[in-house]
């Protein structure tokens, strides 16, 4: 065993000696007779235990942290006890002066017997409660208890799952998740209520943000988002079934993949926009869905109409939300430029035909050429009825809203009307539109501006 303890005065030195005696006892735990009481590692209030850079400690008993448990960069705490408890007032500190602004080391949950381990967080102060870095290396899985789990640096999967057990796992800004695949992920639970995986985002994302989640131990159905808006924590979970009213009513598990992805926003931002990708397994598809998988799309529940929307098919692509090998018989669907978020948004996958709508006879142009030659100057939707109420949103390739008209009258001629683009000519190129007619069924597609 390698260990390192930092002390500042004689009082702490005496505490350190006492702590080392306890530490020695629990490392000798296998030598105790079965009739003797097992020894716990207890960092008492006001006491500190540190593992220095590139050093390692193995802990085979339970841990009760009421003081400060610290790790320096490169340090490793290999924990094979059953329960790690962080009491109120405790801290999990790193090498920084504040104790929470540095890199820290890893606490690695591992069990040779493959039995479940538990993290019992009783400290509700986020700056003190977070593990600098956490590794899941237990085929018997790690289960949350108490308050939410907070991770400041990296959550790394080596083996097994992290089971939320109706708690949240919260990753700080710039925190990462590594090692996930269809055998190593976060289990959110099957019910409409339960724990979320929370990732704090800057709001200026370029790379996709991955949520390696599944509703059950044997169902890896992850999601990834690309979000532009105010900085906030975005929560995602997935649960079983596709209910008529999102979280209640009769389920339709025939025309859908019977999974609902719940995306929750902490802050309302009317101008925010998101692209969403979700992944599912072929053996979980509804019977009608399986027959028309290539015609599928991500369906969004519209609270105002209390219906799942029907949009043009986007089809599927091979599964790619994994850090491991390609996942056989798994498929990915994507949906771009989603906006107008409520606190909770619900998404699933459907093959119900959007063209059964009364608005199927509309003619929507593929592009415009506003060059004053009198041809194709404006984005004109043909066959609209005089009573139709039309809303048109147009986004550029970076998912930025460039034009919006809630009462559209066939007037768009390549001029923007959003922040920084009011009365400005939009550059030639391909744009993405969302068209709502009578608030019934959104129609999505692409428009090319070519002068």
N, C-alpha and C positions, 0 to 999 in steps of 0.2 A: 504494500500500500504506500503510495506517495501522498503526502498531505502538507499543507502549509497554513500556518496560523499567524495572523498579524495582531500584535498587542502593543499598547502604548504606555502602560505604566504597570506598577507592581500589582495593583488590584486586578487589572485584566490578566496579568501573568498568572495570578493564583486561580482565576476563573479558567484560564486556559489549561492549567495542570489538571484541574478537576474535570474539565471537558475531555481531556485526553484519556483520563481513566475511564470515563463513560464510553468514549469512542473505542477503547481497547476491549471493554466488556462486550459491546455488541458485535465486534469483529470475531470474538470468541464464542458467539452464540451457538454455533454448531457443536461446541464441546459441552454445552450445558445439558443436563439430563432433562428428559421430557417432563418431569414433574416440576421443574423450576420455572419461575416466571421469566418470560423473555424480556430483554432489555431494549428500550427505545432510545434512539438518538434524539435528544431534546436540546435545542438551542433556546435557552431561557431569555426572557425579556431583559434587555440591556446587555446581552452577550452577543459576540460575533464569531462566526466561523468562516474562514476564507480558504479557497483553493487557488493557489497561485498559477500564473501563466504556464501552460504546457504541462502541468502536473495533473494527477488523477487520484480520485478517491473512490473506493467501492463501499457501498452501504448496503448491508444485508437485512437491517431491521427497519421498522417503521421510522419515519421522521416527523417530529413535531417542532415546527419553527415558530417561536414566539419572539425571536430577536432578529438578527441579521445574518442571512446565509449568503455569502458572496463568492463569486467566481471571476477570475481574470481571463482575458482572451486566451484561447487554446486549452483552458482547463476543462476537465471532464469529471462529472460526478455520475458514476454508474450505480444507479439505484435499483436494487432487486428486492427491496422490502415490499410489503403489500400496500401501504397507505402513506402518502405524503400529505401532511397537514400544514397549512399556513394559517396560523391563528391571527386574530385581529391585532393590529399593531406590529406585525412582523414585516420584514423586508427581504426581497431577493435582489441583492445589490450587485453591481459590476465595479469596474475599476475607476469609474469617473468620480469626480468630487461630489456630484449629486447622488451618485449611486444608481442612477437610471439612465444616464446619457451616454454610456460607453458600449463596448461590444460584449463584454462578459464571456462566460464559457457555456458549456452544455450541461444540462441535467438530462441524463439518458435513462429512460424507464425500460428495464429489461428483466425478464423472468425466465430462468432456465426451465422451470416446470410448466411454463405456458399458462399460468393462472392469472386471472385479472388483477390489475393494479388500479389504485384509486388516487385521484388528486382532489383533496378536500380544501377548497379555498374559502377562508372565512374573513379575509381582509377585502373590504370593498373599495379601498383607495387604489385607483388604477396605477398611479406612479410607483406604488410600493408593492403591488400584488403581482407584477408581471415577471415571468421567467425571462432572463435574457435570451436564452435559446433552449428549446425543448426537443428531444428526440424520442420518438415512439419506436421501440425495438422489441416489442412483446407480441408474440402471436396470440396471446390470450387477451390482448387489447387493454386499453387504458380508459377508465370511466371517470367522468367528472361528478363531483359532489360539491355542495355548498354554493358559493358564489361563482360568477363567471371566471373562466380561465383567460388570462391575459399573457400575450407573448410579445416581447419588444423587438426581437431579432428574427430568428429563423425557427420555423416548425419543420422538422425533418422526419420523414417516415422511413424507417428501416425495415420494420415488420409490424403487422397488425394495424388496428384501427384506433381512432380516438372517438369514443362514444360520448356525445354531448349530454345525454340523460336530462333533457329539458333545460340545460344551461347553454350559454353562448361561449364560443371561443373567439376572442377579440385580438386581431393582429394590429399592431401599431402602424403608423405611417412608415413606409419603406420596409416593412417587415416582409419576409419571403416564406414560401412553402416549397419544400423540395422533397423528392423521392416518392411522390404519389403515383399510384396506378390503380388498377382494378382490384388489387388485394390490400392496398394501403391508402386509407382515406378517412374523412370525417363522417361519422354516422349521425344524421340529424333526427331520425325517428320517423314513424309512419303517419302520425296524426297531423291534423291541420295546425295545431299549436305545438310548439316545442322549441328546441334550441336552434340558433343560427350560427353560421360561420360569418364573422364580421371582419371586413377589411377596410381600413381607413385609406381613402383615396384623395389625391391632390386636386382632382377635377380637371386636370390637363393631361389625361392619360394618352399615351401613344401605344404602348404595348397592352395587350389584353391582360386582365386581372383574372386569375384562375381561382375557382372555388371547387376543390376536389371533394365532392360530397356524394352521399348516397343515403336513401331512406332506411335501408337495412344493411346487415352485415354482408349480404350476398348480392347487393345491387348497387353498383357504382354508376351513378348518373350525374356527372359533374356539369358545371356551367362555367362560362367565362364571359366577362363583360368588357366593353370598351366604353368608358363614360367620360363625358365632358360637361362640366357644370361646377357648382360650388363644391369646395372640399368638404367631405363628410365621411361618416362611416356607412358603408352599404352592406346590408345583411342579406344573405341568401341561404335558403334551405330548400329541400325537396321533400314532398310527402306523397303518400300513396293515393291513387284514384284521381279522376277528373270530375269534380262535382258540378252540377248544373249551375250553382250559384257560387262557384269558386271554393267555398269552404263548407257548403251544405247543399242539400238537395240530392236528387238522383244522380248517381255517377254514370258516365258514358265511358266505359273501358273497352268499347268495341271499335269506335272510330278514332280513338286517340291512343297514344301511349299512356298507360294509366299512372302517370307521374305528373305532379304539379310543382313547378318551380316558383317559389315565393321570393320576390325581390323586394326588400324593404328599405325605404329611404328615411334618414333621420331629419333631413332638412328639405323643405319644399323649394324647388327651383323651377319656375315656369319655363326657363330657356334651356334647361338641361336636356341632353340627348344621349341615348345609349344604343349600342349594338349588343345583341345577346346571342350566344351560342350555347346549345344544350346537347348533351350526349346521352344516348340510351342504348339498351341491349335488345337484340332482335327477339330473344326469348320472352321479353316482357311486353311485346306489342299486342294491341287489340287485334282481333281476327280480321276485321275490315281494313285496319291500318296496314297490317302485314301484306295484304294483297295489293295495296296501292302506295307502298312506301315511297316510291319515286315521285309521287304527286303530293308529298306532305309539306308542311310548313309549320312554323311556330305560331300558335294561336294565343291571342291575348284576351283576358277577361275584361270586358268593358263594363264598369260598374254602373254607368248611366243608363245602359240598356239592359243590364243584367244578362248579358249574353257573351259567349265566346265569339270573337270575330272570325271572319272567313276572308282570307286574302289569297292572292295568286300563289301557286305552288312555287317553292324554292328548291325542293328536292333535298336529298341527303348527300353527304360526303363521308369518306372513311373517318372513323373516330381518331381524334388527335389530342384530346385533353389527357395527357399522360406524360410522365417522365421516363417511362419504361418502354418496353416493346409495344408494337402495334397491337391493339385489342381486337381479336377476331369477333365477327358478328356484332359489331357495335357501330352506331351511326351518329353523325353530327348534323344538326339543323342550325341555321343562322337566320337572324332577322335584324335588319339595319334601321337606323334612324328612328328609334322609339322615343317618344316624348310625351309631355303632358302627364307626368307621374303623380299618382296619389301616394299616400304613405306606404301602402302595400299593393304591389302589382303581382298578378298571377299569370303564369304562362304554361302552356302544354304543347303537345304536337298533334295535329289533326290532318285528316285527308278529306274532310267534308268540302264539297265543291263550292267555291266562291261564285261560280258563274250561274248558280241557280237564283241569284238575286234579280229583282226587276230592273236593276241598273246595268244588266249584262249587255244591253244593246248600245251602250255608249261607244263613241269612237274617240279615242284619246291619242293625240299625236305623239310620235316618237321623238320629235325634235322641233326646233324653231330656228329660223334664220333672220333675225331682226336687223336687216341691212338696208331698209327703206326701199326695197325693190317691189314691194306690194305682195310678195309671196311668203307665206308661212311666217308672218311677222309676229304673231302672238300664239300663245298656248290656248287653243280653242278646243273645248270639249263639245263634240257634236251630239245631238239627240237629247240634250237636257230638256226637261220640262220647265215651264215658266214658274212652277211652284217649288222646284228643287232648290234646296239651300246647300251651297257648296263651300267647303273649306279646303284650301290648298296650302300645304307646307312643302317647301323645297329646300333640300340640303345639298351642300357641296361634298366633295370626296373626303373631306376631313370631318364630316358629320356636323358641320356648323350650319345652323338655320340661316338661310340667306333671303327667303321670301315667305311671308305668311299673309293670307287673306281669309278671314272667317266668313266672308260673304262674297265669294269669288264670282266675277262676271266676265270671264274669258279675257282678262286684261293683261296677263303677264307677258312682257315683251323683252325679258332678259335684264330687267332693272331690279336691283335689290331694294328691300325696304326694311332690313334689320340693322342692328347696331353696326355702325361703321360702314354700312353699305347702302344707306338711304340715298336713292336717286343715282346710284353708281351702276355703270354697266358691269354685269358679271362676266368674268373671263369665259372664253369659249371652252367647252368641255362637257363632261357627262355629270348630270345631277340626279339626285334621288328624290322622288316625290311621294307624298302621302295625301290621298284624295278622299275626303269624307263627304258623302252625299246623303243628306237627310239624316246624318248621324247613324246610318244603318250599318254599313260594312265598309271599312277602309279599303281603298284600292291603292296598291303601291306599284311603283315602276320607275323607269329611268327616262330622263329627257336630255337630249343633246342640244346644246346651244352652239350653232355654227354660223358665224356671220360671213 
